[in-house]
Amino acid sequence: MTPLETIDKAIALAKTKGVILASYGDMLRVPGSMTDLLRVKAQGADVRMVYSPLDALRLAREKLRGKLYFRHWI
């Protein structure tokens, strides 16, 4: 189970201008204390679903305009 604090940090990071947050799809609906990544994405954050770390690497190579964060949930 992912700690609530970790989810909230990912949400805050996703809301940061110029940041792309890449995560596995099942984590997009996991609720933080106020919202989830899917809702943040709907509000305009650049949240991308990936299926593997290699997908995140490909995304990073394609999108050099900002910072890409890949969250490997433990």
MODELLER restraints for C-alpha pairs under 7 A, 6 or more apart:
rsr = mdl.restraints
at = mdl.atoms
rsr.add(forms.Gaussian(group=physical.xy_distance, feature=features.Distance(at['CA:2:A'], at['CA:74:A']), mean=6.73, stdev=0.5))
rsr.add(forms.Gaussian(group=physical.xy_distance, feature=features.Distance(at['CA:4:A'], at['CA:32:A']), mean=5.69, stdev=0.5))
rsr.add(forms.Gaussian(group=physical.xy_distance, feature=features.Distance(at['CA:4:A'], at['CA:33:A']), mean=6.76, stdev=0.5))
rsr.add(forms.Gaussian(group=physical.xy_distance, feature=features.Distance(at['CA:7:A'], at['CA:32:A']), mean=5.35, stdev=0.5))
rsr.add(forms.Gaussian(group=physical.xy_distance, feature=features.Distance(at['CA:8:A'], at['CA:32:A']), mean=5.28, stdev=0.5))
rsr.add(forms.Gaussian(group=physical.xy_distance, feature=features.Distance(at['CA:8:A'], at['CA:33:A']), mean=6.70, stdev=0.5))
rsr.add(forms.Gaussian(group=physical.xy_distance, feature=features.Distance(at['CA:11:A'], at['CA:36:A']), mean=6.93, stdev=0.5))
rsr.add(forms.Gaussian(group=physical.xy_distance, feature=features.Distance(at['CA:11:A'], at['CA:37:A']), mean=5.91, stdev=0.5))
rsr.add(forms.Gaussian(group=physical.xy_distance, feature=features.Distance(at['CA:14:A'], at['CA:20:A']), mean=6.63, stdev=0.5))
rsr.add(forms.Gaussian(group=physical.xy_distance, feature=features.Distance(at['CA:14:A'], at['CA:21:A']), mean=5.49, stdev=0.5))
rsr.add(forms.Gaussian(group=physical.xy_distance, feature=features.Distance(at['CA:14:A'], at['CA:45:A']), mean=5.91, stdev=0.5))
rsr.add(forms.Gaussian(group=physical.xy_distance, feature=features.Distance(at['CA:14:A'], at['CA:46:A']), mean=6.71, stdev=0.5))
rsr.add(forms.Gaussian(group=physical.xy_distance, feature=features.Distance(at['CA:14:A'], at['CA:47:A']), mean=6.52, stdev=0.5))
rsr.add(forms.Gaussian(group=physical.xy_distance, feature=features.Distance(at['CA:15:A'], at['CA:45:A']), mean=5.50, stdev=0.5))
rsr.add(forms.Gaussian(group=physical.xy_distance, feature=features.Distance(at['CA:18:A'], at['CA:66:A']), mean=4.89, stdev=0.5))
rsr.add(forms.Gaussian(group=physical.xy_distance, feature=features.Distance(at['CA:18:A'], at['CA:67:A']), mean=6.40, stdev=0.5))
rsr.add(forms.Gaussian(group=physical.xy_distance, feature=features.Distance(at['CA:19:A'], at['CA:46:A']), mean=6.86, stdev=0.5))
rsr.add(forms.Gaussian(group=physical.xy_distance, feature=features.Distance(at['CA:19:A'], at['CA:66:A']), mean=5.61, stdev=0.5))
rsr.add(forms.Gaussian(group=physical.xy_distance, feature=features.Distance(at['CA:19:A'], at['CA:67:A']), mean=4.86, stdev=0.5))
rsr.add(forms.Gaussian(group=physical.xy_distance, feature=features.Distance(at['CA:19:A'], at['CA:68:A']), mean=5.84, stdev=0.5))
rsr.add(forms.Gaussian(group=physical.xy_distance, feature=features.Distance(at['CA:20:A'], at['CA:46:A']), mean=5.03, stdev=0.5))
rsr.add(forms.Gaussian(group=physical.xy_distance, feature=features.Distance(at['CA:20:A'], at['CA:47:A']), mean=5.85, stdev=0.5))
rsr.add(forms.Gaussian(group=physical.xy_distance, feature=features.Distance(at['CA:20:A'], at['CA:66:A']), mean=6.94, stdev=0.5))
rsr.add(forms.Gaussian(group=physical.xy_distance, feature=features.Distance(at['CA:20:A'], at['CA:67:A']), mean=6.08, stdev=0.5))
rsr.add(forms.Gaussian(group=physical.xy_distance, feature=features.Distance(at['CA:20:A'], at['CA:68:A']), mean=4.64, stdev=0.5))
rsr.add(forms.Gaussian(group=physical.xy_distance, feature=features.Distance(at['CA:20:A'], at['CA:69:A']), mean=6.21, stdev=0.5))
rsr.add(forms.Gaussian(group=physical.xy_distance, feature=features.Distance(at['CA:21:A'], at['CA:46:A']), mean=6.40, stdev=0.5))
rsr.add(forms.Gaussian(group=physical.xy_distance, feature=features.Distance(at['CA:21:A'], at['CA:47:A']), mean=4.81, stdev=0.5))
rsr.add(forms.Gaussian(group=physical.xy_distance, feature=features.Distance(at['CA:21:A'], at['CA:48:A']), mean=6.12, stdev=0.5))
rsr.add(forms.Gaussian(group=physical.xy_distance, feature=features.Distance(at['CA:21:A'], at['CA:68:A']), mean=5.82, stdev=0.5))
rsr.add(forms.Gaussian(group=physical.xy_distance, feature=features.Distance(at['CA:21:A'], at['CA:69:A']), mean=4.86, stdev=0.5))
rsr.add(forms.Gaussian(group=physical.xy_distance, feature=features.Distance(at['CA:21:A'], at['CA:70:A']), mean=6.01, stdev=0.5))
rsr.add(forms.Gaussian(group=physical.xy_distance, feature=features.Distance(at['CA:22:A'], at['CA:47:A']), mean=5.87, stdev=0.5))
rsr.add(forms.Gaussian(group=physical.xy_distance, feature=features.Distance(at['CA:22:A'], at['CA:48:A']), mean=4.68, stdev=0.5))
rsr.add(forms.Gaussian(group=physical.xy_distance, feature=features.Distance(at['CA:22:A'], at['CA:49:A']), mean=5.74, stdev=0.5))
rsr.add(forms.Gaussian(group=physical.xy_distance, feature=features.Distance(at['CA:22:A'], at['CA:50:A']), mean=6.26, stdev=0.5))
rsr.add(forms.Gaussian(group=physical.xy_distance, feature=features.Distance(at['CA:22:A'], at['CA:56:A']), mean=6.38, stdev=0.5))
rsr.add(forms.Gaussian(group=physical.xy_distance, feature=features.Distance(at['CA:22:A'], at['CA:69:A']), mean=5.97, stdev=0.5))
rsr.add(forms.Gaussian(group=physical.xy_distance, feature=features.Distance(at['CA:22:A'], at['CA:70:A']), mean=4.65, stdev=0.5))
rsr.add(forms.Gaussian(group=physical.xy_distance, feature=features.Distance(at['CA:22:A'], at['CA:71:A']), mean=6.44, stdev=0.5))
rsr.add(forms.Gaussian(group=physical.xy_distance, feature=features.Distance(at['CA:23:A'], at['CA:48:A']), mean=6.38, stdev=0.5))
rsr.add(forms.Gaussian(group=physical.xy_distance, feature=features.Distance(at['CA:23:A'], at['CA:49:A']), mean=5.24, stdev=0.5))
rsr.add(forms.Gaussian(group=physical.xy_distance, feature=features.Distance(at['CA:23:A'], at['CA:50:A']), mean=5.77, stdev=0.5))
rsr.add(forms.Gaussian(group=physical.xy_distance, feature=features.Distance(at['CA:23:A'], at['CA:70:A']), mean=5.93, stdev=0.5))
rsr.add(forms.Gaussian(group=physical.xy_distance, feature=features.Distance(at['CA:23:A'], at['CA:71:A']), mean=5.48, stdev=0.5))
rsr.add(forms.Gaussian(group=physical.xy_distance, feature=features.Distance(at['CA:24:A'], at['CA:49:A']), mean=5.45, stdev=0.5))
rsr.add(forms.Gaussian(group=physical.xy_distance, feature=features.Distance(at['CA:24:A'], at['CA:50:A']), mean=5.23, stdev=0.5))
rsr.add(forms.Gaussian(group=physical.xy_distance, feature=features.Distance(at['CA:24:A'], at['CA:51:A']), mean=5.91, stdev=0.5))
rsr.add(forms.Gaussian(group=physical.xy_distance, feature=features.Distance(at['CA:25:A'], at['CA:49:A']), mean=5.18, stdev=0.5))
rsr.add(forms.Gaussian(group=physical.xy_distance, feature=features.Distance(at['CA:25:A'], at['CA:50:A']), mean=6.72, stdev=0.5))
rsr.add(forms.Gaussian(group=physical.xy_distance, feature=features.Distance(at['CA:28:A'], at['CA:36:A']), mean=6.43, stdev=0.5))
rsr.add(forms.Gaussian(group=physical.xy_distance, feature=features.Distance(at['CA:28:A'], at['CA:37:A']), mean=4.78, stdev=0.5))
rsr.add(forms.Gaussian(group=physical.xy_distance, feature=features.Distance(at['CA:28:A'], at['CA:38:A']), mean=5.05, stdev=0.5))
rsr.add(forms.Gaussian(group=physical.xy_distance, feature=features.Distance(at['CA:29:A'], at['CA:36:A']), mean=5.71, stdev=0.5))
rsr.add(forms.Gaussian(group=physical.xy_distance, feature=features.Distance(at['CA:29:A'], at['CA:37:A']), mean=6.41, stdev=0.5))
rsr.add(forms.Gaussian(group=physical.xy_distance, feature=features.Distance(at['CA:29:A'], at['CA:38:A']), mean=5.89, stdev=0.5))
rsr.add(forms.Gaussian(group=physical.xy_distance, feature=features.Distance(at['CA:30:A'], at['CA:36:A']), mean=5.94, stdev=0.5))
rsr.add(forms.Gaussian(group=physical.xy_distance, feature=features.Distance(at['CA:41:A'], at['CA:47:A']), mean=5.53, stdev=0.5))
rsr.add(forms.Gaussian(group=physical.xy_distance, feature=features.Distance(at['CA:50:A'], at['CA:56:A']), mean=6.29, stdev=0.5))
rsr.add(forms.Gaussian(group=physical.xy_distance, feature=features.Distance(at['CA:56:A'], at['CA:70:A']), mean=6.32, stdev=0.5))
rsr.add(forms.Gaussian(group=physical.xy_distance, feature=features.Distance(at['CA:60:A'], at['CA:68:A']), mean=6.02, stdev=0.5))
